[in-house]
């Protein structure tokens, strides 16, 4: 199939891009296009104006600001993956990037674009939800700051208005005392993940869980924080048995989306296994850090 007839513009200013969108009935913003273009080609999405923002100045900035990693709209995933500041301040993000498609895809795809697509199976939205990030958008009416818990409505649907452009994504940087773990499962290499689980945890001086954040994706309508599970784990000892119990708890309480291709029990088992493994990774990393600190 081919893309349906549309009008294309590559403005040199943000104001020109916003003006075009404000006059459009079904305008779309083109950044990397790795998700958008296939949807237009398959006629899954309709578009009358395609607004390419790659010529707008200062859209590819990656910086640390006020305890956050701030990634602007045209910053490519590969650039974020290789960025030394990101590697130092948010190594979990650097780790996640290697799971996204192939290097060819990451050379074109953008971090902000992935958030705007809002895939429930995608790695970047999952991290965004875990850390409680903020998406900065701009329209002719002014700026808007959308917190992660308000951004994702359903799979591939967000709360962005059709007349606004996401200009930056802000990812809070956890303290260096936190350890993390990440697991995902797909049936074939570079396929979309069937399930994803991500954890950051802080172990106190008594060897207990002082703070923890857990998020899952792929099996839910949107990436989800596991707030009830997090509360239940506070004060626990970071042992294998706690990770197993946490995985079982997550599997029992997760609200699965409808899926006619995979059995419900199978998907719940994926949740249990991946949450358990992510926790074990985080616990092991914490113990290793403490051992290195004492040596």
N, C-alpha and C positions, 0 to 999 in steps of 0.2 A: 504494500500500500504506500501511497504518497501522502505528504502533508496536504491538508485541504488548503485552498487559496487563503492567503492572509497578507497583511501589510507588515513590513519589517522596517525597524528604525534602530539606529545605533547612535544615540545622542551623546554629546560631549559633556553635558551637565546633568546633574541630578534633577534640577528643576524642569528641564525639557522632558526627561523621562517621566516624571510625575505628571506633567501636563498631558502627555500622551495617554497615560493610563487613566487619568480623570475623564478623558473624553471618549474612552473605549467602553464598549459593553462587555467584552470578554478578552481583555488584554492579559498577556502573560509576560513575566520577566525572565529573560534568558541570561544565565550566568555561565555555568559549566554545561548545562543541557543534557547531562548523562541520564537523568530521569525524565525530564520534560520532553525532549525530542522524541523518544520512543512512544510516549503517551500521545503526542500529536500525530505521529505517523500512523499509529493504530486507531486513530480517531476516538481514543478513550477520552481525550480532552478536546474542547473546541477553543479556538483562538482567532480573534479578528486582528489584533495588533501584537506583534512579537517585539518586545522592547529589550534590546541587547545592551547591557550596562558595562561592557568591558572597556569602553573608551572613557568612562567617567574617572577623573583623577582620584587618587588616594583610596581606591576601593580594594586594594590588595594588601593592606597593612595588617601585620600581626604584631601585637605588642602586649606588654604587661602593664596594667594600670589599676591602681587601687586594690591590689590583691586579687586581680582577675586577669585571665588571659583573654584579650579582646581580639577577635578575628573579624575582619571586615568582609564585605559581601563577595569580593572577587578573589579572595585568598584561596588558592587551590589546595586540595587535600594533601597533595604530595609536598607542597611547600610547608604546610603545617607539620607534616610528618618529619621533615628534615630540619625544621627550625630548632636551633640550639636552645633558645629560651624556653620553648615548649618542652623539649626533652628534659630540661632541668626543673622547671616549675610544675609541669603537669605530665609526668612520664606516662600516666595511664592513657592520656589522649594519644600520645605518640605510639603506644602499644596498640591501641584500637585501630589506628589507621591502617596497619598492615593487614587487617581482616577485610578491608573494603575493596571488593573487586580485584582488579589487577593494577599494576603501576600505570598502565595506559589510561585506565579509568580515573585513577587518582590524579593524574597529570591534568585532567580537564575538570573533574568534579570539584565542587566547592563545599566547604563546611556549612556555610549559611544556606546554600541551596538545598543541602540534605535536610536541614531543619525545616525549611519552607515546604519541602515535599511531605514531610511528616510520616515517613514509613514506620509502621509499628515494628518492623523487622530490622531497622537500620541501627548501626552502631552509634552514630553521632547523636541522634535524638535520645538514645538510652543514656549516654553520658551526660547530656544536657539536663535530663530529668534527675539523674542521680545527684548532680552537684547543685541543682537549683539555679540554673543559669537564667539569663535574661536576654531576650531578643529585642534589639533596637530597630524600630521601623520609622519611616518617614513618608508623609503624604503632604499634599498642599495645605492641609489643616494643621500640620505640625508633627512633632515627634511623638512616638508612643513606645513604652517600655513594657514588654509582655513577659511575665514570669513563666518559667517552664511549665508549671502546673496548669496554666491557662492557655498555652499555645496549641497543644494537640487535642483535636476534637474526636477524630477517629482515624483509622488507617488512611494515609494519604490525604488527610483533611486537617487544616489548621484554622486558627481564628484570625489569620491575616485578612484584611480587606483587599478587594481587587484593585483599589486605587493607591495602595501603599507598597513601598519597597523596603525590604529588610536590609539595613545598612551594616549591622554588626551583631555578632553573638558574643556574649560575655559569660565566661566559664569561671566561677569562683575557684581559687586554688586552695585545696586543703592544706592543713599544716603538714610539715615534713614528717611529723610523728605518726601519721596515718600510713597504713599498709593497704594494699589493694589486691584484688583478684578478679579475673575475667574469664568467662567461658562462653562459647557459642557452638551450636551444632547445625550443620547443613549436610544434606545427603551427598552432595558433590562439591568439589572445590569451586569456589566463586559463585555458587548458588546462594540465593537468599537464605539467611539463617532461619531455621524452624523455631529456634529458641535461643535466647541470650540471657545471661545473668552477670551482674556486675556488683562488686562489693568494695567499700572502703571501711576500714575499721581502726579504731584507736584502742590500744591496750594500755591500761594504767600501770602504775608501779607495783601494784599488788597482783598483777597478772590476770586482771578481769577486763571484760569488755566495757569500756567507758563510753564509747560512742560508735555508732555503726549506721551505715546507709546501704540499702540493698535495692536494686531495681531489676526488673525483668522485662523482656520484650519478645516479640515474635508470636507468642501465643495469646496475647491480649490485644484489645482494640487499639490501644496506644501504649507507649512505654510507661511502666507503672512503678512507683516506689512501693515497697512493702512495709508500710509504717507499723502495722500491728506486729509483724515479725521482728522488726528492729527493736521495738519496745520490749518484746519478750526476751531478747538476747542480751539486753543491758545487764551487766553484773555477772554474766556467765563466764565460765572458764573456757578459753579458746582451745578446746580439745576436739578430736575427731568426732566424738559422740554428739557434741553440740552442733557441729556442721551437719551431721546426718539428721538430727532432729529438726534443724532449721529447713533443710530441703524438704522433708516430709510435711512440715507445717505450710511451706509455700505452695506445695502441690495441692494440698487439701483446700486452701483458701483462695487460690487464684481464680479469677473470673475469666474463663477461656472464651475466645471468640468461636463462632461457628466455623467448622471445617469439615468438609465432606470427604477429604482425601486422607485424613489421619485420624485414627481412633483416639477418643478422649483419654483413655487410660494411658496410651502411649505418650501423649502430649504432657500429661501430668507427671509421668515418669521422667520425661525430659526436664521439666521444671525442677523436680526433686534432685536429679543427678547434677544439673548444672549449678544450682544454688549451692549444693553441698561442695562441689569442686571449687567454685569461686571462693567460698569461705575458707576451705582448706589452704588454698593458695595464699589468701590474705593472712591467715594465722601463721603459716610457715614463714612468710616474709617478715612478719612482726618478730617472731622468735629469732630469725636470722639477724635482724637488725640489732636486737638486744644483745645477742651473743657477740656480735662484732664490736658493740659499744663497750662490753666488759673486757674484751681481749686487748 
